[in-house]
Amino acid sequence: MCRLLFNTCLVLTTVVIHQALGQPVEVVPVRSQAVDRTSVLTGEILPYQRVTLHARANGYVDQVLVDRGDVVKQGQLLVSPTAAELKAQTAEAESRVETTVSARAEAEARLAVSQASYGRLKRASEPPGAIAGNELIQAGKMVEAAKAAVRSAESATRAAKAFVQATKQAEEYLKVTAPFSGLITERYVHPGALVGPGNGSAVALLELEQVSRLRVVVPVPEAEVASVRRGARIEFRVPAYPNKTFSGSVARLDRSLDPKTRTMAVEVFGALEKLTTSARQKLTTTQ
């Protein structure tokens, strides 16, 4: 239950007119003071963040490392699907890298031989007429061709390595990790299940909620909406702690009425951290 305190202004004016003729009129000065009006409404406590986790790539679930009720940290591995075709693609890509590296080494060796041969011919051609000019030109062309072959081999090697990186990244997409720290509230899959992104019908894996921070959402009736101001103080109680009163302030307003209930959602922040701290303390005591 939430108590919303709305400030209104009450103007008290009392004028007493003596009925006796000839007597002076007694006037009481106007006073202005704030009056608190309290409305008791039913609110809802929600997790600060909530997400349904899905797989980002097609595969079969190999391991589910968490279950309902487990507390997880951001980045923690939750589900580990596997895909044999991706592993085969990665192995093929790595083999292609080895082939291109070998081809590059051969091209560099041919370039070294061509450059050495060209150097010898050039030194031998210094005495006029010792070496035919065409032979020197052909040797130079062979050097240029060998350099082009080396550049082509380098390009092929870079492409093969990029493909390996892409296939490994696809394998990483199979791993489902926690986007934020929180609590696993639902588990939908078990090892052996086929999962993937799908087309709007993807299999959900887990439900994750962040409960270290909470949201209190109060539906305020249309008649009270005009009195709600951001920063207004709100007190609320929860059934789990009947003897405690928590407080907060209006943080966000929908500024839009629900056409079915004619209410506007108001979100409260403030002493919610104390509430979650109390919940953790109670859980620890119970355990």
ChimeraX commands (.cxc) that place a marker at each C-alpha (Angstrom):
marker #1 position 0.00,0.00,0.00 radius 0.5
marker #1 position 1.29,3.42,-0.91 radius 0.5
marker #1 position 0.35,6.70,0.70 radius 0.5
marker #1 position 0.59,9.71,-1.61 radius 0.5
marker #1 position 0.78,13.09,0.10 radius 0.5
marker #1 position -0.64,15.89,-2.02 radius 0.5
marker #1 position -0.18,19.56,-1.00 radius 0.5
marker #1 position -3.16,21.87,-1.29 radius 0.5
marker #1 position -3.73,25.36,0.01 radius 0.5
marker #1 position -6.43,26.17,2.53 radius 0.5
marker #1 position -7.37,29.79,2.95 radius 0.5
marker #1 position -9.15,30.54,6.13 radius 0.5
marker #1 position -11.06,33.77,6.21 radius 0.5
marker #1 position -13.30,34.64,9.06 radius 0.5
marker #1 position -15.20,37.81,9.13 radius 0.5
marker #1 position -17.34,38.48,12.10 radius 0.5
marker #1 position -19.80,41.27,11.73 radius 0.5
marker #1 position -21.34,42.47,14.90 radius 0.5
marker #1 position -25.08,42.66,14.47 radius 0.5
marker #1 position -25.41,45.66,16.69 radius 0.5
marker #1 position -25.56,48.85,14.69 radius 0.5
marker #1 position -22.82,51.31,15.28 radius 0.5
marker #1 position -20.35,48.74,16.48 radius 0.5
marker #1 position -17.01,48.29,14.64 radius 0.5
marker #1 position -16.54,45.22,12.42 radius 0.5
marker #1 position -14.05,42.69,13.71 radius 0.5
marker #1 position -11.88,41.31,10.90 radius 0.5
marker #1 position -9.65,38.26,11.17 radius 0.5
marker #1 position -6.64,38.36,8.83 radius 0.5
marker #1 position -6.32,35.78,6.08 radius 0.5
marker #1 position -3.95,32.92,6.76 radius 0.5
marker #1 position -2.52,30.48,4.24 radius 0.5
marker #1 position -1.19,27.10,5.22 radius 0.5
marker #1 position -0.42,23.78,3.58 radius 0.5
marker #1 position -2.81,20.89,4.06 radius 0.5
marker #1 position -1.80,17.30,3.41 radius 0.5
marker #1 position -4.30,15.05,1.69 radius 0.5
marker #1 position -3.50,11.36,1.77 radius 0.5
marker #1 position -4.60,8.77,-0.78 radius 0.5
marker #1 position -4.04,5.08,-0.14 radius 0.5
marker #1 position -3.30,3.16,-3.35 radius 0.5
marker #1 position -2.06,-0.30,-4.21 radius 0.5
marker #1 position 1.27,-0.41,-6.02 radius 0.5
marker #1 position 3.50,-3.06,-7.51 radius 0.5
marker #1 position 7.17,-3.76,-6.79 radius 0.5
marker #1 position 9.05,-4.74,-9.94 radius 0.5
marker #1 position 12.68,-5.65,-10.68 radius 0.5
marker #1 position 14.77,-2.81,-12.01 radius 0.5
marker #1 position 15.61,-4.83,-15.14 radius 0.5
marker #1 position 14.11,-8.00,-16.57 radius 0.5
marker #1 position 15.06,-9.91,-19.71 radius 0.5
marker #1 position 14.25,-13.17,-21.47 radius 0.5
marker #1 position 17.45,-14.72,-22.81 radius 0.5
marker #1 position 17.62,-16.40,-26.24 radius 0.5
marker #1 position 20.39,-18.00,-28.29 radius 0.5
marker #1 position 22.02,-15.81,-30.95 radius 0.5
marker #1 position 22.96,-18.73,-33.23 radius 0.5
marker #1 position 21.48,-22.12,-34.08 radius 0.5
marker #1 position 22.77,-25.05,-32.07 radius 0.5
marker #1 position 22.02,-27.77,-29.53 radius 0.5
marker #1 position 22.22,-27.05,-25.81 radius 0.5
marker #1 position 25.27,-28.77,-24.40 radius 0.5
marker #1 position 25.17,-27.44,-20.82 radius 0.5
marker #1 position 22.84,-25.32,-18.72 radius 0.5
marker #1 position 25.07,-23.97,-15.98 radius 0.5
marker #1 position 22.40,-22.24,-13.86 radius 0.5
marker #1 position 18.92,-22.93,-12.60 radius 0.5
marker #1 position 16.00,-21.08,-11.08 radius 0.5
marker #1 position 17.00,-19.12,-7.98 radius 0.5
marker #1 position 20.70,-18.82,-8.86 radius 0.5
marker #1 position 22.40,-15.44,-8.44 radius 0.5
marker #1 position 24.62,-14.61,-11.41 radius 0.5
marker #1 position 27.10,-11.88,-12.28 radius 0.5
marker #1 position 27.35,-9.81,-15.43 radius 0.5
marker #1 position 29.23,-11.68,-18.16 radius 0.5
marker #1 position 28.85,-15.08,-16.47 radius 0.5
marker #1 position 28.31,-18.04,-18.83 radius 0.5
marker #1 position 24.77,-19.39,-18.39 radius 0.5
marker #1 position 24.06,-21.72,-21.31 radius 0.5
marker #1 position 26.58,-23.37,-23.62 radius 0.5
marker #1 position 25.07,-24.64,-26.91 radius 0.5
marker #1 position 27.21,-26.43,-29.48 radius 0.5
marker #1 position 27.13,-26.69,-33.30 radius 0.5
marker #1 position 29.26,-29.33,-35.05 radius 0.5
marker #1 position 29.09,-27.52,-38.39 radius 0.5
marker #1 position 30.66,-24.40,-36.89 radius 0.5
marker #1 position 33.53,-26.40,-35.47 radius 0.5
marker #1 position 34.04,-28.00,-38.88 radius 0.5
marker #1 position 34.05,-24.59,-40.54 radius 0.5
marker #1 position 36.60,-23.31,-38.05 radius 0.5
marker #1 position 38.87,-26.32,-38.64 radius 0.5
marker #1 position 38.58,-25.86,-42.41 radius 0.5
marker #1 position 39.33,-22.15,-42.09 radius 0.5
marker #1 position 42.41,-22.82,-39.96 radius 0.5
marker #1 position 43.63,-25.36,-42.54 radius 0.5
marker #1 position 43.17,-22.75,-45.24 radius 0.5
marker #1 position 45.28,-20.32,-43.24 radius 0.5
marker #1 position 48.10,-22.86,-43.06 radius 0.5
marker #1 position 47.87,-23.38,-46.85 radius 0.5
marker #1 position 48.01,-19.66,-47.59 radius 0.5
marker #1 position 50.93,-19.18,-45.18 radius 0.5
marker #1 position 52.82,-21.97,-46.98 radius 0.5
marker #1 position 52.02,-20.40,-50.36 radius 0.5
marker #1 position 53.25,-17.05,-49.11 radius 0.5
marker #1 position 56.52,-18.59,-47.94 radius 0.5
marker #1 position 57.03,-20.17,-51.37 radius 0.5
marker #1 position 56.30,-16.87,-53.09 radius 0.5
marker #1 position 58.78,-15.06,-50.85 radius 0.5
marker #1 position 61.41,-17.74,-51.65 radius 0.5
marker #1 position 60.84,-17.31,-55.39 radius 0.5
marker #1 position 61.11,-13.55,-54.95 radius 0.5
marker #1 position 64.42,-13.94,-53.15 radius 0.5
marker #1 position 65.76,-16.16,-55.95 radius 0.5
marker #1 position 64.57,-13.74,-58.62 radius 0.5
marker #1 position 66.11,-10.76,-56.86 radius 0.5
marker #1 position 69.42,-12.60,-56.44 radius 0.5
marker #1 position 69.47,-13.62,-60.11 radius 0.5
marker #1 position 68.61,-10.11,-61.20 radius 0.5
marker #1 position 71.40,-8.71,-59.03 radius 0.5
marker #1 position 73.99,-11.06,-60.54 radius 0.5
marker #1 position 72.89,-10.24,-64.09 radius 0.5
marker #1 position 72.97,-6.53,-63.36 radius 0.5
marker #1 position 76.51,-6.73,-62.00 radius 0.5
marker #1 position 77.59,-8.87,-64.97 radius 0.5
marker #1 position 76.10,-6.40,-67.43 radius 0.5
marker #1 position 78.28,-3.56,-66.25 radius 0.5
marker #1 position 80.93,-4.21,-68.93 radius 0.5
marker #1 position 79.20,-3.23,-72.19 radius 0.5
marker #1 position 78.09,-6.24,-74.26 radius 0.5
marker #1 position 78.76,-8.85,-71.56 radius 0.5
marker #1 position 75.02,-9.60,-71.05 radius 0.5
marker #1 position 72.26,-9.13,-73.57 radius 0.5
marker #1 position 69.84,-6.37,-72.62 radius 0.5
marker #1 position 66.82,-8.64,-73.05 radius 0.5
marker #1 position 68.09,-11.03,-70.40 radius 0.5
marker #1 position 68.33,-8.21,-67.85 radius 0.5
marker #1 position 64.85,-6.98,-68.72 radius 0.5
marker #1 position 63.40,-10.50,-68.36 radius 0.5
marker #1 position 65.10,-10.90,-64.98 radius 0.5
marker #1 position 63.57,-7.61,-63.84 radius 0.5
marker #1 position 60.11,-8.72,-64.97 radius 0.5
marker #1 position 60.52,-11.95,-63.03 radius 0.5
marker #1 position 61.28,-9.95,-59.90 radius 0.5
marker #1 position 58.12,-7.86,-60.40 radius 0.5
marker #1 position 56.06,-11.01,-60.95 radius 0.5
marker #1 position 57.49,-12.58,-57.81 radius 0.5
marker #1 position 56.60,-9.43,-55.78 radius 0.5
marker #1 position 53.02,-9.58,-57.12 radius 0.5
marker #1 position 52.81,-13.24,-56.11 radius 0.5
marker #1 position 53.96,-12.36,-52.59 radius 0.5
marker #1 position 51.33,-9.60,-52.33 radius 0.5
marker #1 position 48.63,-12.01,-53.53 radius 0.5
marker #1 position 49.72,-14.62,-50.99 radius 0.5
marker #1 position 49.65,-12.01,-48.21 radius 0.5
marker #1 position 46.13,-10.98,-49.21 radius 0.5
marker #1 position 44.97,-14.61,-49.25 radius 0.5
marker #1 position 46.47,-15.14,-45.80 radius 0.5
marker #1 position 44.66,-12.10,-44.38 radius 0.5
marker #1 position 41.37,-13.28,-45.88 radius 0.5
marker #1 position 41.81,-16.78,-44.45 radius 0.5
marker #1 position 42.60,-15.39,-40.99 radius 0.5
marker #1 position 39.55,-13.13,-41.16 radius 0.5
marker #1 position 37.38,-16.15,-41.99 radius 0.5
marker #1 position 38.81,-18.02,-39.01 radius 0.5
marker #1 position 37.98,-15.04,-36.79 radius 0.5
marker #1 position 34.44,-14.95,-38.16 radius 0.5
marker #1 position 33.83,-18.64,-37.51 radius 0.5
marker #1 position 35.24,-18.37,-33.98 radius 0.5
marker #1 position 33.02,-15.37,-33.35 radius 0.5
marker #1 position 30.04,-17.41,-34.53 radius 0.5
marker #1 position 31.00,-20.04,-31.97 radius 0.5
marker #1 position 31.12,-17.33,-29.30 radius 0.5
marker #1 position 27.59,-16.31,-30.31 radius 0.5
marker #1 position 26.46,-19.74,-29.18 radius 0.5
marker #1 position 27.45,-18.93,-25.61 radius 0.5
marker #1 position 24.70,-17.23,-23.60 radius 0.5
marker #1 position 26.04,-14.90,-20.90 radius 0.5
marker #1 position 24.35,-12.66,-18.34 radius 0.5
marker #1 position 23.87,-9.09,-19.66 radius 0.5
marker #1 position 23.69,-7.82,-16.07 radius 0.5
marker #1 position 23.99,-9.18,-12.54 radius 0.5
marker #1 position 20.78,-10.58,-11.16 radius 0.5
marker #1 position 18.64,-13.58,-10.27 radius 0.5
marker #1 position 17.54,-16.43,-12.54 radius 0.5
marker #1 position 13.77,-16.67,-12.12 radius 0.5
marker #1 position 12.87,-19.16,-14.87 radius 0.5
marker #1 position 14.59,-21.95,-16.79 radius 0.5
marker #1 position 13.02,-23.23,-20.02 radius 0.5
marker #1 position 15.59,-25.56,-21.63 radius 0.5
marker #1 position 17.65,-28.62,-20.84 radius 0.5
marker #1 position 20.67,-30.25,-22.52 radius 0.5
marker #1 position 19.87,-31.53,-26.01 radius 0.5
marker #1 position 17.33,-28.84,-26.88 radius 0.5
marker #1 position 17.63,-27.17,-30.29 radius 0.5
marker #1 position 17.86,-23.40,-29.91 radius 0.5
marker #1 position 18.46,-20.45,-32.20 radius 0.5
marker #1 position 17.39,-16.91,-33.03 radius 0.5
marker #1 position 14.39,-18.07,-35.14 radius 0.5
marker #1 position 11.88,-15.73,-36.75 radius 0.5
marker #1 position 9.86,-14.43,-33.86 radius 0.5
marker #1 position 9.42,-17.94,-32.45 radius 0.5
marker #1 position 12.83,-18.48,-30.86 radius 0.5
marker #1 position 13.00,-20.80,-27.87 radius 0.5
marker #1 position 13.47,-18.86,-24.63 radius 0.5
marker #1 position 16.30,-20.13,-22.46 radius 0.5
marker #1 position 16.16,-18.26,-19.15 radius 0.5
marker #1 position 14.53,-15.34,-17.36 radius 0.5
marker #1 position 16.92,-12.94,-15.62 radius 0.5
marker #1 position 15.86,-10.19,-13.21 radius 0.5
marker #1 position 17.88,-7.52,-11.45 radius 0.5
marker #1 position 16.55,-7.36,-7.90 radius 0.5
marker #1 position 19.39,-5.45,-6.27 radius 0.5
marker #1 position 17.39,-2.40,-7.33 radius 0.5
marker #1 position 13.60,-2.27,-7.48 radius 0.5
marker #1 position 10.87,-0.16,-9.01 radius 0.5
marker #1 position 7.63,0.70,-7.21 radius 0.5
marker #1 position 4.92,1.42,-9.77 radius 0.5
marker #1 position 1.67,2.96,-8.50 radius 0.5
marker #1 position -1.42,3.38,-10.73 radius 0.5
marker #1 position -2.79,6.81,-9.80 radius 0.5
marker #1 position -6.48,7.44,-10.61 radius 0.5
marker #1 position -7.31,10.13,-13.12 radius 0.5
marker #1 position -8.86,12.35,-10.44 radius 0.5
marker #1 position -5.55,12.43,-8.52 radius 0.5
marker #1 position -3.18,12.79,-11.48 radius 0.5
marker #1 position -3.12,16.60,-11.45 radius 0.5
marker #1 position -1.85,16.59,-7.84 radius 0.5
marker #1 position 1.15,14.32,-8.52 radius 0.5
marker #1 position 4.47,16.12,-8.83 radius 0.5
marker #1 position 7.93,14.72,-9.44 radius 0.5
marker #1 position 9.79,14.56,-6.14 radius 0.5
marker #1 position 6.61,14.17,-4.05 radius 0.5
marker #1 position 7.19,12.03,-0.96 radius 0.5
marker #1 position 5.54,8.63,-0.78 radius 0.5
marker #1 position 5.38,6.11,2.04 radius 0.5
marker #1 position 4.63,2.46,1.39 radius 0.5
marker #1 position 4.48,-0.90,3.11 radius 0.5
marker #1 position 4.92,-4.43,1.86 radius 0.5
marker #1 position 3.25,-7.59,3.19 radius 0.5
marker #1 position 6.62,-9.23,3.86 radius 0.5
marker #1 position 7.49,-6.50,6.41 radius 0.5
marker #1 position 4.19,-5.43,8.01 radius 0.5
marker #1 position 5.90,-3.51,10.83 radius 0.5
marker #1 position 8.16,-1.43,8.57 radius 0.5
marker #1 position 7.35,1.69,6.61 radius 0.5
marker #1 position 9.49,2.54,3.60 radius 0.5
marker #1 position 9.62,5.87,1.84 radius 0.5
marker #1 position 10.54,7.18,-1.57 radius 0.5
marker #1 position 9.78,9.96,-3.99 radius 0.5
marker #1 position 8.11,10.22,-7.38 radius 0.5
marker #1 position 10.80,9.72,-10.01 radius 0.5
marker #1 position 8.87,9.18,-13.24 radius 0.5
marker #1 position 5.37,9.74,-14.55 radius 0.5
marker #1 position 3.90,8.05,-17.61 radius 0.5
marker #1 position 2.00,11.23,-18.56 radius 0.5
marker #1 position -0.47,8.92,-20.30 radius 0.5
marker #1 position -3.64,7.37,-18.91 radius 0.5
marker #1 position -4.46,3.71,-19.30 radius 0.5
marker #1 position -7.73,3.78,-21.29 radius 0.5
marker #1 position -9.02,0.66,-19.50 radius 0.5
marker #1 position -8.39,1.65,-15.88 radius 0.5
marker #1 position -8.17,5.45,-16.32 radius 0.5
marker #1 position -5.01,5.50,-14.22 radius 0.5
marker #1 position -1.50,6.79,-14.79 radius 0.5
marker #1 position 1.56,4.78,-13.78 radius 0.5
marker #1 position 3.87,6.60,-11.35 radius 0.5
marker #1 position 7.31,5.19,-10.60 radius 0.5
marker #1 position 8.88,5.65,-7.18 radius 0.5
marker #1 position 12.50,5.65,-6.12 radius 0.5
marker #1 position 14.11,6.41,-2.81 radius 0.5
marker #1 position 14.50,4.01,0.09 radius 0.5
marker #1 position 14.08,0.97,-2.11 radius 0.5
marker #1 position 17.68,0.04,-1.43 radius 0.5
marker #1 position 16.76,-0.39,2.23 radius 0.5
marker #1 position 13.96,-2.68,1.13 radius 0.5
marker #1 position 16.27,-4.90,-0.93 radius 0.5
marker #1 position 18.85,-4.83,1.88 radius 0.5
marker #1 position 16.19,-5.97,4.35 radius 0.5
marker #1 position 15.16,-8.72,1.96 radius 0.5
marker #1 position 18.75,-9.95,1.69 radius 0.5
marker #1 position 19.12,-9.86,5.47 radius 0.5
marker #1 position 15.93,-11.84,5.91 radius 0.5
marker #1 position 17.05,-14.38,3.31 radius 0.5
marker #1 position 20.40,-14.75,5.06 radius 0.5
marker #1 position 18.72,-15.20,8.44 radius 0.5
marker #1 position 16.35,-17.79,7.04 radius 0.5
marker #1 position 19.18,-19.76,5.47 radius 0.5
marker link #1:1,2 radius 0.2
marker link #1:2,3 radius 0.2
marker link #1:3,4 radius 0.2
marker link #1:4,5 radius 0.2
marker link #1:5,6 radius 0.2
marker link #1:6,7 radius 0.2
marker link #1:7,8 radius 0.2
marker link #1:8,9 radius 0.2
marker link #1:9,10 radius 0.2
marker link #1:10,11 radius 0.2
marker link #1:11,12 radius 0.2
marker link #1:12,13 radius 0.2
marker link #1:13,14 radius 0.2
marker link #1:14,15 radius 0.2
marker link #1:15,16 radius 0.2
marker link #1:16,17 radius 0.2
marker link #1:17,18 radius 0.2
marker link #1:18,19 radius 0.2
marker link #1:19,20 radius 0.2
marker link #1:20,21 radius 0.2
marker link #1:21,22 radius 0.2
marker link #1:22,23 radius 0.2
marker link #1:23,24 radius 0.2
marker link #1:24,25 radius 0.2
marker link #1:25,26 radius 0.2
marker link #1:26,27 radius 0.2
marker link #1:27,28 radius 0.2
marker link #1:28,29 radius 0.2
marker link #1:29,30 radius 0.2
marker link #1:30,31 radius 0.2
marker link #1:31,32 radius 0.2
marker link #1:32,33 radius 0.2
marker link #1:33,34 radius 0.2
marker link #1:34,35 radius 0.2
marker link #1:35,36 radius 0.2
marker link #1:36,37 radius 0.2
marker link #1:37,38 radius 0.2
marker link #1:38,39 radius 0.2
marker link #1:39,40 radius 0.2
marker link #1:40,41 radius 0.2
marker link #1:41,42 radius 0.2
marker link #1:42,43 radius 0.2
marker link #1:43,44 radius 0.2
marker link #1:44,45 radius 0.2
marker link #1:45,46 radius 0.2
marker link #1:46,47 radius 0.2
marker link #1:47,48 radius 0.2
marker link #1:48,49 radius 0.2
marker link #1:49,50 radius 0.2
marker link #1:50,51 radius 0.2
marker link #1:51,52 radius 0.2
marker link #1:52,53 radius 0.2
marker link #1:53,54 radius 0.2
marker link #1:54,55 radius 0.2
marker link #1:55,56 radius 0.2
marker link #1:56,57 radius 0.2
marker link #1:57,58 radius 0.2
marker link #1:58,59 radius 0.2
marker link #1:59,60 radius 0.2
marker link #1:60,61 radius 0.2
marker link #1:61,62 radius 0.2
marker link #1:62,63 radius 0.2
marker link #1:63,64 radius 0.2
marker link #1:64,65 radius 0.2
marker link #1:65,66 radius 0.2
marker link #1:66,67 radius 0.2
marker link #1:67,68 radius 0.2
marker link #1:68,69 radius 0.2
marker link #1:69,70 radius 0.2
marker link #1:70,71 radius 0.2
marker link #1:71,72 radius 0.2
marker link #1:72,73 radius 0.2
marker link #1:73,74 radius 0.2
marker link #1:74,75 radius 0.2
marker link #1:75,76 radius 0.2
marker link #1:76,77 radius 0.2
marker link #1:77,78 radius 0.2
marker link #1:78,79 radius 0.2
marker link #1:79,80 radius 0.2
marker link #1:80,81 radius 0.2
marker link #1:81,82 radius 0.2
marker link #1:82,83 radius 0.2
marker link #1:83,84 radius 0.2
marker link #1:84,85 radius 0.2
marker link #1:85,86 radius 0.2
marker link #1:86,87 radius 0.2
marker link #1:87,88 radius 0.2
marker link #1:88,89 radius 0.2
marker link #1:89,90 radius 0.2
marker link #1:90,91 radius 0.2
marker link #1:91,92 radius 0.2
marker link #1:92,93 radius 0.2
marker link #1:93,94 radius 0.2
marker link #1:94,95 radius 0.2
marker link #1:95,96 radius 0.2
marker link #1:96,97 radius 0.2
marker link #1:97,98 radius 0.2
marker link #1:98,99 radius 0.2
marker link #1:99,100 radius 0.2
marker link #1:100,101 radius 0.2
marker link #1:101,102 radius 0.2
marker link #1:102,103 radius 0.2
marker link #1:103,104 radius 0.2
marker link #1:104,105 radius 0.2
marker link #1:105,106 radius 0.2
marker link #1:106,107 radius 0.2
marker link #1:107,108 radius 0.2
marker link #1:108,109 radius 0.2
marker link #1:109,110 radius 0.2
marker link #1:110,111 radius 0.2
marker link #1:111,112 radius 0.2
marker link #1:112,113 radius 0.2
marker link #1:113,114 radius 0.2
marker link #1:114,115 radius 0.2
marker link #1:115,116 radius 0.2
marker link #1:116,117 radius 0.2
marker link #1:117,118 radius 0.2
marker link #1:118,119 radius 0.2
marker link #1:119,120 radius 0.2
marker link #1:120,121 radius 0.2
marker link #1:121,122 radius 0.2
marker link #1:122,123 radius 0.2
marker link #1:123,124 radius 0.2
marker link #1:124,125 radius 0.2
marker link #1:125,126 radius 0.2
marker link #1:126,127 radius 0.2
marker link #1:127,128 radius 0.2
marker link #1:128,129 radius 0.2
marker link #1:129,130 radius 0.2
marker link #1:130,131 radius 0.2
marker link #1:131,132 radius 0.2
marker link #1:132,133 radius 0.2
marker link #1:133,134 radius 0.2
marker link #1:134,135 radius 0.2
marker link #1:135,136 radius 0.2
marker link #1:136,137 radius 0.2
marker link #1:137,138 radius 0.2
marker link #1:138,139 radius 0.2
marker link #1:139,140 radius 0.2
marker link #1:140,141 radius 0.2
marker link #1:141,142 radius 0.2
marker link #1:142,143 radius 0.2
marker link #1:143,144 radius 0.2
marker link #1:144,145 radius 0.2
marker link #1:145,146 radius 0.2
marker link #1:146,147 radius 0.2
marker link #1:147,148 radius 0.2
marker link #1:148,149 radius 0.2
marker link #1:149,150 radius 0.2
marker link #1:150,151 radius 0.2
marker link #1:151,152 radius 0.2
marker link #1:152,153 radius 0.2
marker link #1:153,154 radius 0.2
marker link #1:154,155 radius 0.2
marker link #1:155,156 radius 0.2
marker link #1:156,157 radius 0.2
marker link #1:157,158 radius 0.2
marker link #1:158,159 radius 0.2
marker link #1:159,160 radius 0.2
marker link #1:160,161 radius 0.2
marker link #1:161,162 radius 0.2
marker link #1:162,163 radius 0.2
marker link #1:163,164 radius 0.2
marker link #1:164,165 radius 0.2
marker link #1:165,166 radius 0.2
marker link #1:166,167 radius 0.2
marker link #1:167,168 radius 0.2
marker link #1:168,169 radius 0.2
marker link #1:169,170 radius 0.2
marker link #1:170,171 radius 0.2
marker link #1:171,172 radius 0.2
marker link #1:172,173 radius 0.2
marker link #1:173,174 radius 0.2
marker link #1:174,175 radius 0.2
marker link #1:175,176 radius 0.2
marker link #1:176,177 radius 0.2
marker link #1:177,178 radius 0.2
marker link #1:178,179 radius 0.2
marker link #1:179,180 radius 0.2
marker link #1:180,181 radius 0.2
marker link #1:181,182 radius 0.2
marker link #1:182,183 radius 0.2
marker link #1:183,184 radius 0.2
marker link #1:184,185 radius 0.2
marker link #1:185,186 radius 0.2
marker link #1:186,187 radius 0.2
marker link #1:187,188 radius 0.2
marker link #1:188,189 radius 0.2
marker link #1:189,190 radius 0.2
marker link #1:190,191 radius 0.2
marker link #1:191,192 radius 0.2
marker link #1:192,193 radius 0.2
marker link #1:193,194 radius 0.2
marker link #1:194,195 radius 0.2
marker link #1:195,196 radius 0.2
marker link #1:196,197 radius 0.2
marker link #1:197,198 radius 0.2
marker link #1:198,199 radius 0.2
marker link #1:199,200 radius 0.2
marker link #1:200,201 radius 0.2
marker link #1:201,202 radius 0.2
marker link #1:202,203 radius 0.2
marker link #1:203,204 radius 0.2
marker link #1:204,205 radius 0.2
marker link #1:205,206 radius 0.2
marker link #1:206,207 radius 0.2
marker link #1:207,208 radius 0.2
marker link #1:208,209 radius 0.2
marker link #1:209,210 radius 0.2
marker link #1:210,211 radius 0.2
marker link #1:211,212 radius 0.2
marker link #1:212,213 radius 0.2
marker link #1:213,214 radius 0.2
marker link #1:214,215 radius 0.2
marker link #1:215,216 radius 0.2
marker link #1:216,217 radius 0.2
marker link #1:217,218 radius 0.2
marker link #1:218,219 radius 0.2
marker link #1:219,220 radius 0.2
marker link #1:220,221 radius 0.2
marker link #1:221,222 radius 0.2
marker link #1:222,223 radius 0.2
marker link #1:223,224 radius 0.2
marker link #1:224,225 radius 0.2
marker link #1:225,226 radius 0.2
marker link #1:226,227 radius 0.2
marker link #1:227,228 radius 0.2
marker link #1:228,229 radius 0.2
marker link #1:229,230 radius 0.2
marker link #1:230,231 radius 0.2
marker link #1:231,232 radius 0.2
marker link #1:232,233 radius 0.2
marker link #1:233,234 radius 0.2
marker link #1:234,235 radius 0.2
marker link #1:235,236 radius 0.2
marker link #1:236,237 radius 0.2
marker link #1:237,238 radius 0.2
marker link #1:238,239 radius 0.2
marker link #1:239,240 radius 0.2
marker link #1:240,241 radius 0.2
marker link #1:241,242 radius 0.2
marker link #1:242,243 radius 0.2
marker link #1:243,244 radius 0.2
marker link #1:244,245 radius 0.2
marker link #1:245,246 radius 0.2
marker link #1:246,247 radius 0.2
marker link #1:247,248 radius 0.2
marker link #1:248,249 radius 0.2
marker link #1:249,250 radius 0.2
marker link #1:250,251 radius 0.2
marker link #1:251,252 radius 0.2
marker link #1:252,253 radius 0.2
marker link #1:253,254 radius 0.2
marker link #1:254,255 radius 0.2
marker link #1:255,256 radius 0.2
marker link #1:256,257 radius 0.2
marker link #1:257,258 radius 0.2
marker link #1:258,259 radius 0.2
marker link #1:259,260 radius 0.2
marker link #1:260,261 radius 0.2
marker link #1:261,262 radius 0.2
marker link #1:262,263 radius 0.2
marker link #1:263,264 radius 0.2
marker link #1:264,265 radius 0.2
marker link #1:265,266 radius 0.2
marker link #1:266,267 radius 0.2
marker link #1:267,268 radius 0.2
marker link #1:268,269 radius 0.2
marker link #1:269,270 radius 0.2
marker link #1:270,271 radius 0.2
marker link #1:271,272 radius 0.2
marker link #1:272,273 radius 0.2
marker link #1:273,274 radius 0.2
marker link #1:274,275 radius 0.2
marker link #1:275,276 radius 0.2
marker link #1:276,277 radius 0.2
marker link #1:277,278 radius 0.2
marker link #1:278,279 radius 0.2
marker link #1:279,280 radius 0.2
marker link #1:280,281 radius 0.2
marker link #1:281,282 radius 0.2
marker link #1:282,283 radius 0.2
marker link #1:283,284 radius 0.2
marker link #1:284,285 radius 0.2
marker link #1:285,286 radius 0.2
marker link #1:286,287 radius 0.2
view
